[in-house]
Every structure is written in structure tokens, then in C-alpha cells.
Amino acid sequence: MLNKLSIKAKLLLLAGVPITALVCMTLLLTMNMVQDLRDVQRSQMLGELVVKIGEVAHELQKERGMSAGFLSSKGSKFADRLPIQREASDVAIDQLQQNIVHVKTTYLGEHYRSRLEELQNLFIALQNWRPLITELKMQPPASFRLYSDLIGNLLEIAARTGNQLQDAAIARLTHAKTGLLFLKERNGQERAVLSGAFGAGRISSDDYDVFLGLLIDQSNYIRITDTFATPEQRTLLTTQLNQPIVKEIEKIEQMVKTAGAGAALNYPAVTWFDQITAKIDLLHTVEQRFSQDIIDTNNAQSESAQTTLTISLTVIGMILFLTLWLGIRIVGGIVAQIGGEPAFAAQIAHAIAEGKLDNIIPVRTGDQQSLLRQCTICKTNCVSVLTQIGKLRLKVCAFKMHWIKHQQM
């Protein structure tokens, strides 16, 4: 089969095989790089989701604390601040829901996806129980539990987000932020528990046990956050936890521990709320830094993936073009040097060698260097020589005839 191909086709086939292989490798490499870019973009969306979850949890934690103080004081505390805080929570919830819409759930685990879908029902339930709090138809423990369950669902989604990420660096930052979110949540629960206790003037045995457990949890989540945080993040967290307001909170906590369950607590609930809110705001500052680190890392990886894809495709495209151009030029040069197919040129050469000089040799216009052109010149020279020989032979014959006649005379 190959023998039936022209030399030009054979040369093009010789160059075409590696070019085809290079094209296939290019397509495979491009598909992998595009998939990597999609993974980065998916990580970017999930990272932004964790950031929005943190904002919602932050606002709901404040709403929970105000609700606890409002219910425990029979509506005398936080009545003016609670509606404003609910509006802030709703704004954060709307932003989270808008973010969820842009998340492609196809690539997410089934359990993670179901958690996201369940959030809508939980937010609807939030709107249903708020009027009960406003009308003082809900007990403080029930309010605390409902808010804590909702926030717990949010934090579980944040914690499970790391399992959906392909990149270890982003997963580490996400786990660090999740640990910080749980730390803030335990501080938020403490705010709600003691807001209710100070509003009521004493702390029940159950709430006292919860309070002690929250202090232990806070220590544990500080260690977890330190485990995943970068050195810069650990430094920032340590700095914020050493602020004077944090030391003041520790004194109040020690006062409650010393008083014990059932003892009278003579401390303003609003003052406590504002003080521990200041501490939580410090943690929120750390959280915002953690969030920005996630966003910056995602953006850097996205830009790097896009740049790598662009440069790779450009370089590969140039290589393909150059290879194809050189192949065509080389094949064209070889064919041009021959002037046609080598087999045809060989036939012409054999014909000339055998003395067949009547063959018509096709030569391209302007061709001065090809093998067929040289065969044409050779044929022309041979014809010229033979013509001269023929003329010389006639002259010799004529001279011979003249000589014979001269001798006979």
C-alpha cells in the first residue's frame, strides 16, 4: 500500500504521524488543565460559601444572645436592638442564598448537597419562631436550642466543605476557618447563656454545666484552629486573645464559676452582652483575615491556572504551527529538488542512458535546479552531441567518397 503512495505523500505521512501524536497529547493536556481550572473555580466558589456561612453565623449568634436576654428579662432588655439585629441577619442570609445559587451541586457529595438544600427550610423556620420570641411565647432554653441548632447546621456545612476541595492548601485554610467558627460559636453560646443568667439574676444548674462545658470547648477549638492556621494567622489570633477586653471577660467568667449554680448574679446583662460581643468582634476580625486568606489563595490559584493554560496552549500552538510549516517546507523543498516524483525521474534517466532522447520531460516554469531540469539539459546536450556526430559522419563520408574518386582518376 505504501509503495503506491507518491514520495510527497510519504514525506507528508512521515511528518504527519508525530504531528498527529502531538495534537493528541495537546488535547489530553488541555483537557487536564481545563479540569484543573474548573477544580480551582469550584474551590473558589466553595471558599466564598464558607465566608458567607461565617457571616450568617456571626449575625445569628448576636441575634441569639439578644433573644436570650430579651426573653430572660421578660422583654425589658434588648427590645430596641433585637429588630435591628434581625435585619442584619436577614441581609447576611440573603447574601448566602445568592451564593448557594451559583454553587454547582453536581460535583458535591450527596450528604453535603442535602445539607445545603435543607438550609432553606431552616431559614423559613427562623422566620416562624421569631414572632414567638417577640411575643414572649418561647422559653429562653428553647430559643437558645433553636438558634444553636441552626448555627450548628451552618458550621457543619463549613466543616464539611474541606472534604469537597481538591487542593490541600485551600482545605487547610478552610479547616482553620472552621475551627475559628466553632470557637466563635462557643463564645456566642456563652454570651447567650450568661445574658439569660444575668437577666434573670442567677444561673440554673443546667446552664451552669453548659457554661463550664463551653469554656472547655473554647480551649479545644483554640488548639484545633492553631493546628490548621498559618503562622501569620496564629500570631493574629494570639494577639487578639490577649486584648484587655478578653482579660476582662475572663474575670467575669471566674466570678460566675466562683458563685456557682443557683447563686445570685448581680451584673448588668447589657454590659455583659456588649463586653463579650467586643471579644467576639475581635474573633470576627481574625475570621475576616482567614476569609481573605482563602479568597486570596483561590484567586492566586485561579490566575495561575488560567495563565498556565494560556501559555501552554500558545506554546503548543506555536510548536504545532512551526512543525507543520517546516514539514511542508521540507517536503516541498525535496520535491522541488527532484522536480517531480523520483520514480519518474529515474525512468527519464534510464531512457537517456539507453539512448531514448525523444521523451518529453515536464519541467516547471522557472525551474533551473531540479533533477528533471538537469535531465532535460543532459538530453539536450546528448542530442546536440549526436547531431554534431551525425554531421561529422556525413562530412567524413563525403571526404571518403571524394578521396576514392580522386584515386580512380
PyMOL commands that set and color helices and strands:
alter all, ss='L'
color gray80, all
select helices_A, chain A and resi 2-4+7-72+82-101+105-107+110-134+140-164+168-200+205-228+231-241+244-259+269-338+342-353+371-408
alter helices_A, ss='H'
color red, helices_A
deselect
rebuild
show_as cartoon
